Amino acid sequence: MKEKIIDIHNITAYSGSTKVFSDLSLKIETGCNTVILGPNGSGKSTLLKLLSCELHPVYNPDSHLRIFGRDRWNVMELRRRLGIVSDDLQRDYLPGAHGINVMLSGFYASIDTWQYQEFSNEEREKAESVMAELGIAALKERPFCAMSTGQQRRFLLGRALVHDPDALLFDEPTAGLDIAASLHYLETVRKLMGSDKTVVLVTHHLHEIPPEIERVVLMKGGRIVGDGKKSDMLTSEALSGVFDYPLQVVAVNGYFQLLPAS
Ligand SMILES: Nc1ncnc2c1ncn2[C@@H]1O[C@H](COP(=O)(O)OP(=O)(O)OP(=O)(O)O)[C@@H](O)[C@H]1O
């Protein structure tokens, strides 16, 4: 049996005073590259916060939220298995942080590096090799705030990859990137899937779903309203219902796009 990366069963969760999830259940196994797709307000960010242990559900006797089979994680330990890449972090680094600081901060799951943190030679070598792999080694001394959004996004991916995690969770991977930068970045995501890392992508944009994603989970109003193969889920009818707007799906070379139906 394959290991479950995410195993959520009947959880209730609040964001502020809003009950976002009521009896939500979702399982994602190793090797099942998945997109969680839903409109604004459907609960995607709340789900990401639950999975990154920033938010805790309200448990009842029948509920659980397990990541790699465990109910409780130390965040640093969890990042070694589940990397999270979100541009939310892009705003959080101090102006003095350089590319290399962003990479090394991954070892402590921290924002930026701090004087009390020590890094071994192995960790520094790993950071260097990941930067080389991602094509960002030449930028390691550049201030993070002086990089393009695409370059920053690669450093944030590198920050997650220093641990060589089994799975990666991407929050709107190409937000803010132009078309070429988006496609270059998605090529990297595709390579990661090809190298046996399981990718879970959370988004409201169809165009950032790489062809290798097999499973689509549709969310609306804090509920899962569809879960299945891409060909069954990414239909004009299903997506018009999810986004409450008459839409037409266009598929070209394994990529999808949404247009108005008329
Ligand atoms: N701090 C908060 N206080 C009250 N309600 C909140 C809070 N955060 C989120 N909500 C509500 O919870 C629901 C789910 O929000 P969430 O941000 O998880 O959705 P989302 O799918 O990530 O949306 P988006 O795509 O716009 O980021 C929304 O109705 C939102 O208004």
PDBQT file of the ligand as one rigid body, heavy atoms in Angstrom, charges set to zero:
ROOT
HETATM    1  N1  LIG A 301      -9.037  35.676   9.203  1.00  0.00    +0.000 N 
HETATM    2  C1  LIG A 301     -10.256  35.414   8.723  1.00  0.00    +0.000 A 
HETATM    3  N2  LIG A 301     -11.357  35.840   9.375  1.00  0.00    +0.000 NA
HETATM    4  C2  LIG A 301     -12.590  35.568   8.902  1.00  0.00    +0.000 A 
HETATM    5  N3  LIG A 301     -12.838  34.871   7.776  1.00  0.00    +0.000 NA
HETATM    6  C3  LIG A 301     -11.779  34.430   7.085  1.00  0.00    +0.000 A 
HETATM    7  C4  LIG A 301     -10.431  34.668   7.514  1.00  0.00    +0.000 A 
HETATM    8  N4  LIG A 301      -9.589  34.100   6.611  1.00  0.00    +0.000 NA
HETATM    9  C5  LIG A 301     -10.369  33.533   5.667  1.00  0.00    +0.000 A 
HETATM   10  N5  LIG A 301     -11.678  33.727   5.943  1.00  0.00    +0.000 N 
HETATM   11  C6  LIG A 301     -12.829  33.262   5.131  1.00  0.00    +0.000 C 
HETATM   12  O1  LIG A 301     -12.681  31.853   4.971  1.00  0.00    +0.000 OA
HETATM   13  C7  LIG A 301     -13.083  31.451   3.662  1.00  0.00    +0.000 C 
HETATM   14  C8  LIG A 301     -11.952  30.677   3.001  1.00  0.00    +0.000 C 
HETATM   15  O2  LIG A 301     -10.868  31.570   2.796  1.00  0.00    +0.000 OA
HETATM   16  P1  LIG A 301      -9.487  31.093   2.135  1.00  0.00    +0.000 P 
HETATM   17  O3  LIG A 301      -8.580  32.283   2.217  1.00  0.00    +0.000 OA
HETATM   18  O4  LIG A 301      -9.050  29.827   2.731  1.00  0.00    +0.000 OA
HETATM   19  O5  LIG A 301      -9.923  30.855   0.623  1.00  0.00    +0.000 OA
HETATM   20  P2  LIG A 301      -9.008  30.732  -0.681  1.00  0.00    +0.000 P 
HETATM   21  O6  LIG A 301      -9.614  29.656  -1.510  1.00  0.00    +0.000 OA
HETATM   22  O7  LIG A 301      -7.600  30.580  -0.303  1.00  0.00    +0.000 OA
HETATM   23  O8  LIG A 301      -9.197  32.135  -1.388  1.00  0.00    +0.000 OA
HETATM   24  P3  LIG A 301      -8.125  32.942  -2.315  1.00  0.00    +0.000 P 
HETATM   25  O9  LIG A 301      -8.019  32.169  -3.589  1.00  0.00    +0.000 OA
HETATM   26  O10 LIG A 301      -8.799  34.261  -2.499  1.00  0.00    +0.000 OA
HETATM   27  O11 LIG A 301      -6.853  33.066  -1.563  1.00  0.00    +0.000 OA
HETATM   28  C9  LIG A 301     -13.491  32.724   2.932  1.00  0.00    +0.000 C 
HETATM   29  O12 LIG A 301     -14.888  32.824   3.007  1.00  0.00    +0.000 OA
HETATM   30  C10 LIG A 301     -12.827  33.825   3.725  1.00  0.00    +0.000 C 
HETATM   31  O13 LIG A 301     -13.573  35.007   3.659  1.00  0.00    +0.000 OA
ENDROOT
TORSDOF 0
